[in-house]
Amino acid sequence: MTIKPADLRTIPLFARMTDAQLDELSAIMERKSLKEGEVLFEAGTPADQFQVLVSGAISLFEDGTERFRLSPLAPIGELGALTGVSHNVKAVAAQPSEVWRVARTRLMTFFEKHGDIAFPFYRSLLDIVSDKVRRDEQRLVEMRANIIRTQKAMKKLRELVLESPETELSEPIAKQLDDLIEHNRRGHYMVEPSRAIASKVRTDDGKMLDVREISEDHISLSAKVCEPGKSWSGVLVLPGRELPISGTVERESNGGCVVKLDLLVDEYKTALGDYLTRVQMLDFVV
């Protein structure tokens, strides 16, 4: 199928590129034909190909349900492919289709040799990511507002239950509301450390474990440290600082475990709070 540079420029990633630059880039891309029903990639597999749909249609499935159907011309999972993260969805050809694709490693090598092509490509990519961050930030603002409204409503309901004549339902309802209010406290929300400011935990036997997620009172580790319900201790290794921590293994999680932390002394609590702020600021647009 013949695709003109003007057609490719309808894709935001290619919007700033000249005809000659698009010709050079498209020349390194493999043409792949898909039969109807053929799987392009599965959820959870590495995104190692930059792909563009040039004809047909691709359905994207999440938990067995079609979420989107792509029509040409359209990139397929371009942000994941360029960053190397795994696919979140399954992609299936909804009809006979053709995609152009290039391995991420080959694309990076091409850009290293052709800076004049890489610059407009990455400038457009930055615009796309910036817009996505802005939209995500707006959604987060709306979610925070909903959580705050829900938290206030639950507190009013708890007060109403406590102030009303006691019945056999009063105690379980009040307890459930207390649990929900405590669970929704901001300090309980866990964040994933970025690679730029990653943290680890050194166990008592000297092993270094990756920190998957962390909050003021919980930490998710990449390995099982002991059985749920058992006490545990280690050293939290932050950029430029180490903090002794201890707690109780709460549950196993994806080959690792989640530990409920004991209270920290004020100095260590402040240091952990500073680190959490640094991690959270990477997701926040000032």
N, C-alpha and C positions, 0 to 999 in steps of 0.2 A: 504494500500500500504506500502511495506517495504522500508524504507529509511535507508541507512547505514550512520554511522558517517563520513565516507570518502566522501559520497555524500554531506552531510551538510557542510563540510569544503570548498566546492567550493563557498559557500556564504561568502563574505569577513568578515562579522560580526563574523562568527564562525571559521575563519581560524586558530586561535591560540589555539583552545580548543581541549582537548584530547577526545578520544572515550568515556571514562567514564563520562566526564563533559557533552558531548553532549547527552549521554543517559539520564542523570539526567534532563537536560534542556528540552529535547523533551518529557519526561514523564509528565510534567506539562501542556503540550499543548493539547488543544482540537482538535479532528479531525472533520472537517466540510465538507460535500459534497455539491456541488453546481450544480444546473441544468443549462443547457445552457440558457442564458438570465437572470439568477438570479442576482439581484443587491447585491454586497458585501457591499458597502457603497456609500452614496451620497456626493456630494461636499457640503462643509459648515458644515458637521456633525463632532462632536468631534472624534479625532483619539485616541480611548481608547483601541485598540487591537493591539498587535504585531502579525503579520500574515506572514506566509510563504506559497507560492504556491508550492505544491509538485506534482501535476499532472493537466493536462488540459491547459487552457490559460485564462488570465484575460486581458480584454480591459480597458484602462483608457481613459475616455472621458472628454474633456474640451470644454464647450459651445456647446455640442452636436456633437463634432467632435472627432473621435478616434485619440489620440495623440501617444499612445504606446500600444503594446500588449506584455504582459509578458509571458514567457515560464518558466517551472520548471527547476531547483529549483531557486526560487527568492523570496526575501522579498517583501512585498507590503506596501509601505509607511512607512518604518521603522523609518526614522528620525522624522516624524510627530507623530508616535505612541509613541516614546520614550520621546518626549518633550511635548506631550499633545496639540499640535496645531491642528486646524481643517483641514480636508481634502480639498485639492484644486481641486480635480477631482472626477468624478464618476467612480466606478469600477464595471464592469459587467463581468460575466463568458461568455467567447466567445464560450465555449463548456463545456460539463460536466467536472467538476474540483474538486479538493480536496485541502483544505488549512488547515494548522495547525495554531492554534492561541491561545493566552493567553492574558487575560486582563492586561493592563499596571500595575495596582495596584498589582495584584498577582505576576507579573514578578519582580517588585521592592521589594516586600516582600521576594521573593525567593532569589534575589541577596543579600539582607541584611543578610540572613542566610547562604549564600554560597559565601563568598568573593573570594574563589579560582576560582569560575566560573565567578563571576562578573568582576574580574580584566582583564582577557584576552578579555572578551566581550567588556568592555569599552575602552580598549587599541585599539582594532580594530575599534570601533566606532570613537575614536579620529582620527585615521588615515583617515577614510572615510570623516569625517567632515573637516579635514585639507585639503584633496585633493579638496573637494567641494569649500572651501573658496578660495583656490588658483585659481581654474577654474573661479569662480565668479569674483575674482579680475581681472583676465585677460580680461574677458568680459567687466567689468566696465572700464578698461583702454581703450579698443577699443571704447566703447560708448562715453567716455569723448573726445577722439580724434575726433570722428565723430561730436560731438556737437561743438567742437572748430572750426573744418573746416567749418561746417555749419554757425556758427556765423560770421566767417571772410568773408565767401562768401556773406552773407546777408549784411554786412557792405559795401562791394565793390559794390553790386547791388544798395544800397541806395545812395552811392556817385555817381554812374553812372546816376541814375535817377535825382538827384539834379543838376548834371553838364550838363545834356542834355536839349535841348529846351523843354519848358514846354508844356504839352498837358493836356487834360481833365483826363488822367489816372495818371499823375505824382503825384498829391497830394494823392489819395487813395493808390497808390502803396507804396509811401514813408511812409505814416502813418502805413500801414500794416507791412512793414519791421521794422519800429521803435518799434511797439508793439511786434513783434517776437524777436527782439534783446533784448528788455527789459525783456521779459518773460524768455529768456534763460540764464539770468544772474545767476551765481552760487548761489548767495545769496538768490534767490527765491526758490531753491529746498528744500523741506521739508523733515525732517528726523523723524523717529519714535523713541522716547526715549526707551531705554531698561529698563527692570524691575530693573536692578542693579542700574541705576541712573535715575529713573523715576522722572517726574515733574508733578506738579498739579497747578491748578489755584483756588485761593480763591475769590469767588465773594463778592460783597458788602454786601450780606445778610448772609455771613458766610459759604456758601456751598463750598465743595471741589470737583472740577471737574478734571477728568483725562485729561492729554494732550495727544492727539492721535499722532499728528505730529506738528513740529515746524520748523520755519526758521527765518531768520533775520527780516522778515517783515510780516509773517503770522503765525497764530496758529490755530490748529484744536482741538476743545473741544468736550467732550463726551456728552454734553447736549446743548440744545438751550438756549442761554442767552437772546436773544431778536430778534426782526424781522429783516430780511435783510434790510440794509440801515440805521439802527439805530446805534447810538453811544453806546459804552460799555466800562466799565473799571473794573479792578480787580487787583489781586496781583499774579504774577507768583512765585510759590514756587519751587525753585531749591534746590538741595542738599547743605545745608549750606548757602543759600542766598535767599532773597526775593526781587522781583523787581516789583514796581508798573507799570502796563501797561494799555493802552487804545487803542481804535481803532474803526473800523466800521465793523459790521457784514456783510460779503460779500455774504454768501450763507449758506443754510442748507446742511448738509451732514451726511447721515446714522444715523439719530436720534440726531445728534449734529449740530455743525456749524463751519464755518471757519471765523476767524476775521482777517481783514487787520490791522496791528498794526500801530499806530502813531510812529513818529520818537522818539527814546529814547535819553536821555541825554548821553553824552560820557561814563560816568561811567557805566551806566546800559547797554549800547550797548556793551561795552567791556566784561562785566560779561556774557551777553547772548552769545557773540561770543565764550568765553571760554567754556561755557557749550555745545554749538553746536559742538565744536571741540572734546570734550570728548565723545559725543555721536557718532560722525562720526568715531572716532578712533577705536571704538569697531567693525567696519566693515572693518577696514583697516589693512592689514598685512605689518608690517614694515620689 
